[in-house]
Amino acid sequence: MAPLHQYDYLLAAGFIFSFLDAWNIGANDVANSWATSVSSRSVTYIQAMALGSVLEFAGAVGVGARVADTIRTKVLDLDLFADNPAMLMLGMVCAIVASSLYLTVCTKIGLPVSTTHTIMGGIIGMGVATVGADGVIWADFDAGINAGVIQVFLAWIIAPGLSGVFAAIIFLATKYAVMVRNNPVIKGLATVPFYFGMTSSLITMLLIWKGGSIETGFNGAEEAGLIVGVGSAVALFVAVFFVPWLYRVVIKDDWQLRFWHIPMGPLLLRRPEPPVQPEGFRGGIKDYYEGHLTREELNALRAGGGHSADEEANPTGETKVLGNDVSDVDSGRVAPAPVDRREDHLTDEKSPTAGLVGPRPEGKWSSGPVLFWRLKWVFLRGVDQDIHKQQRRKNMLSGDLDEIHSHVSHFDNRAEYLYSFLQIMTASVASFAHGANDVANAIAPFATIYEIWRTNAIAGSKSPVPTWILPSVYGGVGISIGIWTYGYHIMRNLGNRLTLHSPSRGFAMELGATCTIILATQLSKTFPFHSLVAC
């Protein structure tokens, strides 16, 4: 059939607000996914933005679904629109407008929300307005709990709780097996191959079961063999090549090593002792607890008048830096334990940085230099943000963060360093899976609008997704602009404002969320990525 050119304005509105939806995916969903890694200092904010942009794009365009459910969660009876496809087209436009505006408000005030569930809510509201409440599939008992609105409510309730349980189990196992034991760095090195192998197996499950439109064609036994094989191969590679490199870095303090030395493997153990670090050398292992005070440091700070007098410290909540008794190790690259962070804590959080935007030049608002500065401010302001300092600022909801964080144990920075690589791996794969699945879910309404405009017919339960929609609207432009320009706003309201983050804790959070995604995939549930907050 001929295109519905009389409804070109609806197509244009759908395209514009779909782009706004994509911007919010980057600014909200993707930023939410990487907030844990940034707060843990496993990656910098710029690294998270770059990785998020690339991996979301790769997931959406590389293995993203080329055919998306018109309404993925099957909450609306499409047969009711068979005689009037244009009504469904108008309804989908209204759903996208409502979804994108709501997401924009939530992103502005810093609320992490699920973009997929938001568009689903818009579709449900549109369905009630057009065909009545009876046209909405609230529950389909013949199809089980995997169809209808009921699965949405179940996901809201179950997913955050499961993510928290999985994360707690993983962290407690890590804490009592490694972090609070004597010589935690040595014990951490011994467990690194196991953790990498286990994480790789779980990630393989995720990619096989939730990998977009690519069909592997494996049967159950072949999938099991692939999952175990990948995990075993990664564990062997890490044990042979990566562990010697880590040993030289965290035990021998070899500041001259670089990532390209990893393939040398066991040969690294034969390297001579490293020379003394040159003065002013800024490499080495980070202080992952920089700016976060222990109980003793907070008491000393407040006793000296460094904090308001009406905030009394709890004298029974003493903590200490745990697991720093590798007596035969010269840890020149690591801040000594316990680390005095009071000076860092008192630094001016609004101190100027070099930045990419720079100060506003002199001149009229319409002058070339000022207009160029405004352009930089729009696109690069997010790059200049210091997420960690902004997370330490108080607001009405955060409470006394210093008091809360002071009750958290500070582990050895060298042991934390071992888990930063695992956290980056889990966050990267979660971002890739998000691009392969949730981005495709979000574009389904616009795919419906485009198909009805092009054919004046409803394609059925499936709508073909033109390839250009994925990269131009969601994969390449919308998401990237969203995370680069405004992703910091969500990140600064999460992370350390919820609980103190470090690589060992962040790895447990990311892996706990991954386990829940895998379980939800097998049960065909819609997993909300904001469940990472529950971890």
VOGU-3710 file (C-alpha; in Angstrom, 3 decimals, decimal comma):
1> maplhqydyl> 0,000/0,000/0,000  0,995/3,637/-0,461  2,562/5,558/2,402  0,274/7,627/4,600  1,703/10,991/3,582  -1,198/12,762/5,267  0,414/11,655/8,528  3,929/12,814/7,749  3,755/15,071/10,788  3,167/12,042/13,024
11> laagfifsfl> 6,211/10,326/11,539  8,276/13,468/12,131  7,037/13,779/15,714  7,784/10,112/16,331  11,305/10,523/14,982  12,030/13,613/17,080  10,730/12,209/20,345  12,321/8,814/19,650  15,617/10,647/19,427  14,830/12,273/22,780
21> dawnigandv> 14,122/8,782/24,125  17,532/7,695/22,838  19,181/10,686/24,499  17,583/9,655/27,779  18,794/6,071/27,339  22,320/7,447/27,292  21,820/10,010/30,034  19,857/7,707/32,339  20,068/3,981/31,589  23,672/3,869/30,355
31> answatsvss> 24,869/6,305/33,014  23,089/4,162/35,611  24,897/1,075/34,317  28,343/2,705/34,633  27,785/4,653/37,860  29,078/1,749/39,960  32,351/1,466/38,026  32,972/5,215/38,129  32,131/5,469/41,832  34,500/2,578/42,575
41> rsvtyiqama> 37,279/4,370/40,652  37,763/1,293/38,457  37,324/3,615/35,476  37,298/7,370/35,117  34,194/9,209/34,007  35,642/9,840/30,543  36,580/6,174/30,173  33,054/5,144/31,194  31,510/7,500/28,654  33,774/6,221/25,890
51> lgsvlefaga> 33,207/2,556/26,744  29,472/3,097/27,155  29,149/4,814/23,780  31,157/2,180/21,910  29,615/-0,868/23,587  26,029/0,361/23,375  26,573/1,138/19,694  28,184/-2,257/19,091  25,403/-4,070/20,903  22,611/-2,214/19,107
61> vgvgarvadt> 24,054/-2,335/15,594  26,162/-5,483/15,741  23,808/-7,992/17,331  20,759/-5,865/18,115  17,436/-7,289/17,094  16,597/-6,509/13,486  13,050/-7,577/14,233  11,496/-6,160/17,390  8,196/-6,942/19,006  5,714/-4,218/18,238
71> irtkvldldl> 4,904/-4,376/21,929  7,615/-6,520/23,434  5,830/-7,429/26,596  2,559/-8,136/24,753  0,441/-5,825/26,840  -1,895/-4,685/24,047  -4,206/-6,577/21,673  -3,202/-5,421/18,179  -6,219/-7,030/16,531  -8,333/-4,193/17,901
81> fadnpamlml> -6,471/-1,791/15,580  -6,707/-3,933/12,427  -9,402/-1,740/10,835  -7,719/1,531/11,778  -3,895/1,282/11,696  -3,557/5,058/11,770  -5,065/5,045/15,263  -2,273/2,754/16,452  0,238/5,035/14,749  -1,156/8,049/16,595
91> gmvcaivass> -1,237/6,104/19,842  2,401/5,079/19,511  3,383/8,692/18,879  1,547/9,725/22,043  3,257/6,915/23,973  6,703/8,012/22,767  6,002/11,670/23,568  4,832/10,792/27,078  7,738/8,403/27,643  10,438/10,779/26,422
101> lyltvctkig> 9,107/13,752/28,402  8,788/11,699/31,581  12,311/10,331/31,129  13,620/13,851/30,601  12,067/15,020/33,864  13,443/11,994/35,740  16,894/12,504/34,255  16,803/16,193/35,159  16,040/15,498/38,818  18,471/12,575/38,923
111> lpvstthtim> 16,112/9,587/39,208  17,370/6,319/37,657  14,490/4,718/35,768  14,003/1,921/33,251  13,513/3,316/29,748  11,924/0,054/28,605  9,351/0,067/31,394  8,656/3,741/30,780  7,684/3,192/27,153  5,636/0,193/28,249
121> ggiigmgvat> 3,721/2,423/30,644  3,066/4,851/27,818  1,725/2,028/25,647  -0,548/0,797/28,446  -1,942/4,297/28,960  -2,442/4,729/25,225  -4,236/1,382/25,056  -6,641/2,314/27,847  -7,389/5,646/26,138  -7,983/4,178/22,664
131> vgadgviwad> -9,578/0,737/23,092  -10,392/0,719/26,784  -9,038/-1,227/29,716  -10,344/-4,469/28,230  -7,933/-4,043/25,316  -4,942/-4,224/27,660  -3,661/-7,712/28,424  -3,372/-7,405/32,183  -2,742/-11,126/32,631  -2,706/-14,038/30,204
141> fdaginagvi> -3,070/-17,155/32,306  -2,890/-19,407/29,234  0,567/-18,033/28,408  1,694/-18,011/32,042  3,332/-15,073/33,769  5,488/-14,222/30,741  2,750/-12,186/29,066  0,700/-9,228/30,113  1,164/-6,401/32,561  1,661/-8,836/35,440
151> qvflawiiap> 5,201/-9,637/34,313  6,103/-5,956/34,530  5,003/-5,727/38,147  6,775/-8,986/38,966  9,997/-7,643/37,463  9,748/-4,466/39,529  9,425/-6,483/42,729  11,628/-9,518/42,108  14,586/-8,202/40,097  15,978/-5,658/42,608
161> glsgvfaaii> 15,682/-8,156/45,460  17,406/-10,929/43,523  20,184/-8,586/42,418  20,795/-7,584/46,020  20,883/-11,201/47,220  23,332/-12,289/44,509  25,573/-9,271/45,124  25,576/-9,874/48,893  26,583/-13,523/48,446  29,399/-12,664/46,035
171> flatkyavmv> 30,767/-9,854/48,198  30,604/-11,791/51,465  32,452/-14,692/49,843  35,122/-12,283/48,586  35,341/-10,414/51,870  35,842/-13,421/54,121  37,930/-15,456/51,689  40,275/-12,624/50,714  39,801/-9,080/51,949  39,826/-9,545/55,749
181> rnnpvikgla> 42,340/-12,388/55,783  46,048/-12,116/56,445  48,006/-11,341/53,270  44,895/-10,440/51,232  46,935/-9,565/48,148  48,427/-13,063/47,926  45,043/-14,678/48,513  43,484/-12,331/45,990  46,045/-13,319/43,367  45,213/-16,980/44,000
191> tvpfyfgmts> 41,494/-16,370/43,469  41,778/-14,098/40,422  41,805/-16,966/37,848  38,741/-18,529/39,478  36,825/-15,255/39,483  37,762/-14,504/35,885  36,724/-18,001/34,810  33,422/-17,864/36,691  32,656/-14,379/35,391  33,489/-15,401/31,823
201> slitmlliwk> 31,176/-18,417/32,073  28,330/-16,236/33,321  28,992/-13,687/30,599  28,956/-16,474/27,990  25,545/-17,541/29,296  24,360/-13,956/28,964  25,594/-13,582/25,397  24,161/-16,945/24,315  20,749/-16,454/25,893  20,412/-12,681/25,553
211> ggsietgfng> 22,622/-11,905/22,592  20,173/-10,206/20,277  19,094/-11,546/16,905  22,051/-13,865/16,249  20,969/-17,494/16,574  23,735/-19,829/17,708  21,921/-23,055/16,881  23,529/-24,881/19,815  21,644/-27,540/21,722  21,695/-27,765/25,512
221> aeeaglivgv> 24,801/-29,950/25,750  26,724/-27,779/23,296  25,781/-24,624/25,173  26,918/-26,163/28,465  30,207/-27,238/26,898  30,764/-23,776/25,439  30,026/-22,080/28,765  32,398/-24,338/30,717  35,015/-24,238/27,965  35,122/-20,454/27,764
231> gsavalfvav> 35,359/-20,123/31,541  38,154/-22,702/31,756  40,097/-21,139/28,880  39,888/-17,664/30,397  40,910/-18,958/33,838  43,934/-20,722/32,305  44,967/-17,640/30,339  44,664/-15,430/33,425  46,667/-17,866/35,565  49,488/-18,156/33,015
241> ffvpwlyrvv> 49,764/-14,606/31,693  47,806/-12,109/33,795  48,615/-13,260/37,330  52,417/-12,888/36,844  51,827/-9,364/35,567  49,623/-8,560/38,574  52,218/-10,072/40,914  54,885/-7,740/39,559  52,566/-4,736/39,877  51,030/-5,259/43,329
251> ikddwqlrfw> 53,777/-7,210/45,107  57,024/-6,097/43,466  55,764/-2,588/42,789  57,133/-2,696/39,240  56,125/0,756/38,056  57,756/0,219/34,656  55,311/-2,509/33,576  52,675/-1,736/30,957  49,725/-3,702/29,621  51,660/-4,848/26,579
261> hipmgplllr> 53,934/-6,835/28,888  51,090/-9,224/29,802  51,862/-11,712/26,953  55,297/-12,294/28,513  53,530/-14,269/31,245  55,905/-16,303/33,469  58,935/-14,514/32,007  57,918/-11,451/34,000  58,817/-13,305/37,202  62,457/-13,280/36,095
271> rpeppvqpeg> 62,645/-9,508/35,761  65,089/-7,785/38,112  63,905/-5,662/40,996  62,425/-2,371/39,750  64,392/0,839/40,270  63,241/3,563/42,617  60,341/5,551/41,282  61,328/8,971/39,941  60,154/11,982/41,876  56,769/13,206/40,725
281> frggikdyye> 55,728/9,849/39,255  51,926/9,778/39,156  51,262/6,213/38,082  50,628/3,245/40,289  47,705/1,905/42,241  45,010/4,370/43,210  43,774/5,103/46,674  40,259/3,766/46,121  39,098/5,321/49,397  40,343/8,825/48,670
291> ghltreelna> 38,114/11,374/50,361  36,333/8,744/52,480  37,264/8,863/56,150  37,612/6,006/58,582  35,915/6,183/61,967  39,079/7,421/63,661  39,766/10,071/61,026  36,207/11,375/61,145  36,282/11,623/64,946  39,589/13,493/64,805
301> lraggghsad> 38,288/15,825/62,099  35,121/16,708/63,971  36,938/17,055/67,278  39,179/19,614/65,611  36,253/21,677/64,389  36,412/20,439/60,825  32,700/19,579/60,866  29,500/21,022/62,313  29,261/20,475/66,054  25,660/19,267/66,004
311> eeanptgetk> 26,617/16,103/64,133  27,907/13,778/66,800  29,994/10,773/65,949  29,069/7,281/67,073  31,923/6,149/69,333  31,052/2,455/68,957  31,381/2,251/65,193  35,146/1,937/64,952  36,628/0,595/61,744  40,117/0,062/60,527
321> vlgndvsdvd> 41,956/-0,551/57,310  41,918/-4,312/57,005  44,362/-6,769/55,564  47,542/-4,704/55,270  50,021/-7,015/56,934  52,165/-8,192/54,021  55,217/-7,241/56,001  57,799/-8,181/53,376  56,361/-5,987/50,636  57,618/-2,527/49,799
331> sgrvapapvd> 54,401/-0,755/48,829  55,866/2,462/47,514  53,142/2,803/44,922  50,358/2,364/47,430  49,218/4,833/50,042  50,293/3,431/53,425  47,625/1,994/55,663  45,933/3,549/57,475  45,782/6,443/55,001  45,184/9,918/56,361
341> rredhltdek> 42,474/11,296/54,111  41,510/14,289/56,224  43,418/16,715/54,013  41,734/15,339/50,888  38,380/15,626/52,621  38,850/19,298/53,420  39,865/20,393/49,931  37,563/22,805/48,177  35,143/20,753/46,134  34,512/23,671/43,807
351> sptaglvgpr> 38,146/24,263/42,937  38,613/24,978/39,232  39,956/22,304/36,923  41,752/22,665/33,630  38,652/21,466/31,820  37,782/21,391/28,160  35,179/24,141/28,310  37,243/26,844/29,974  36,048/30,252/31,169  33,600/32,291/29,132
361> pegkwssgpv> 35,451/34,640/26,788  34,800/38,360/26,769  32,389/39,735/24,207  28,753/39,796/23,175  26,685/36,624/23,315  26,497/36,643/19,509  30,248/36,924/18,946  32,125/33,998/17,449  34,246/33,125/20,514  31,226/33,228/22,842
371> lfwrlkwvfl> 29,103/31,092/20,514  31,940/28,579/20,228  32,266/28,538/24,020  28,530/27,898/24,364  28,807/25,008/21,902  31,621/23,524/23,984  29,581/24,062/27,140  26,649/22,081/25,712  28,664/19,104/24,463  31,680/19,013/26,782
381> rgvdqdihkq> 30,386/20,278/30,117  29,752/16,714/31,252  33,387/15,798/30,619  34,567/18,397/33,127  32,501/17,001/35,999  34,202/15,457/39,030  31,714/12,730/39,939  33,409/11,805/43,215  33,404/15,336/44,588  29,799/15,865/43,552
391> qrrknmlsgd> 28,768/12,629/45,248  30,240/13,917/48,527  28,086/17,031/48,507  25,156/16,890/50,880  21,510/17,219/49,971  18,215/16,568/51,735  18,124/12,890/50,770  21,754/11,845/51,176  21,998/12,508/54,906  25,340/12,446/56,709
401> ldeihshvsh> 27,437/10,583/54,138  30,618/10,975/56,176  28,989/9,200/59,089  27,587/6,437/56,870  30,843/5,844/55,004  32,915/5,841/58,183  31,235/2,596/59,266  32,481/0,795/56,144  35,698/-1,226/56,312  38,605/0,017/54,194
411> fdnraeylys> 40,463/-2,834/52,524  43,977/-2,986/51,116  44,217/-0,886/47,948  46,377/-3,534/46,301  43,726/-6,192/46,886  41,056/-3,808/45,606  43,140/-3,240/42,483  42,805/-6,917/41,552  39,027/-6,627/41,329  38,958/-3,452/39,262
421> flqimtasva> 39,633/-5,483/36,108  36,780/-7,856/36,891  34,435/-4,945/37,451  35,350/-3,358/34,127  34,706/-6,665/32,352  31,266/-7,191/33,903  30,231/-3,564/33,327  31,338/-3,710/29,687  29,386/-6,866/28,944  26,298/-5,538/30,722
431> sfahgandva> 26,528/-2,405/28,579  26,880/-4,515/25,417  23,855/-6,626/26,383  21,894/-3,469/27,141  22,619/-2,166/23,652  21,696/-5,490/22,058  18,356/-5,808/23,816  16,951/-2,828/25,675  17,791/-0,378/22,900  15,938/-2,586/20,428
441> naiapfatiy> 13,019/-2,762/22,864  12,832/1,005/23,058  12,767/1,483/19,273  9,866/-0,936/18,767  7,186/1,813/18,989  8,975/3,942/16,396  9,392/0,877/14,180  5,610/0,436/14,401  5,037/4,086/13,491  7,358/3,817/10,516
451> eiwrtnaiag> 5,796/0,568/9,237  2,226/1,871/9,477  3,223/5,099/7,735  4,955/3,132/4,975  2,365/0,376/4,406  -0,908/1,570/6,020  -1,092/-1,821/7,699  -0,120/-3,510/10,936  2,710/-5,955/10,395  1,510/-8,244/13,168
461> skspvptwil> 3,216/-9,085/16,413  6,576/-8,365/14,793  7,711/-5,228/13,015  10,838/-5,165/10,861  13,373/-2,639/12,066  15,221/-0,821/9,270  18,948/-0,883/9,886  19,243/2,895/9,660  17,024/3,332/12,724  19,452/1,498/15,010
471> psvyggvgis> 22,665/3,451/14,272  21,271/6,888/13,464  18,599/7,237/16,147  19,785/5,002/18,970  23,116/3,298/18,404  25,399/6,100/17,321  23,990/9,522/17,978  21,246/9,644/20,583  22,860/7,437/23,223  26,326/8,932/22,780
481> igiwtygyhi> 25,079/12,496/23,067  23,022/11,563/26,109  25,836/9,995/28,104  28,431/12,612/27,127  26,267/15,655/27,786  24,195/14,663/30,813  25,219/11,237/32,064  27,043/12,797/35,004  23,734/13,956/36,494  22,543/10,399/37,164
491> mrnlgnrltl> 25,998/9,147/38,164  26,461/11,775/40,853  23,133/10,824/42,459  24,054/7,138/42,650  27,211/5,299/43,622  28,716/6,612/46,827  25,532/8,469/47,731  23,937/5,066/48,298  26,857/3,241/49,925  30,631/3,403/49,830
501> hspsrgfame> 31,956/1,877/46,602  35,254/0,137/45,919  36,306/-2,335/43,197  35,624/-5,440/45,306  32,178/-4,138/46,202  31,502/-2,837/42,705  32,466/-6,155/41,119  29,980/-7,935/43,388  27,283/-5,425/42,439  27,894/-5,778/38,699
511> lgatctiila> 28,104/-9,569/38,825  24,984/-9,769/41,000  23,063/-7,764/38,411  24,454/-9,993/35,641  23,244/-13,114/37,468  19,774/-11,600/37,706  19,799/-10,725/33,998  20,693/-14,332/33,178  17,921/-15,682/35,381  15,404/-13,199/33,962
521> tqlsktfpfh> 16,435/-14,134/30,424  15,718/-17,799/31,055  12,321/-16,849/32,492  11,659/-14,393/29,621  11,172/-11,477/31,979  11,802/-7,811/31,319  14,815/-6,926/33,470  15,025/-3,296/34,628  18,646/-2,123/34,515  17,975/0,203/37,444
531> slvac> 17,946/-2,990/39,547  21,696/-2,418/39,732  20,833/0,206/42,355  19,562/-2,601/44,612  22,977/-4,245/44,556
//
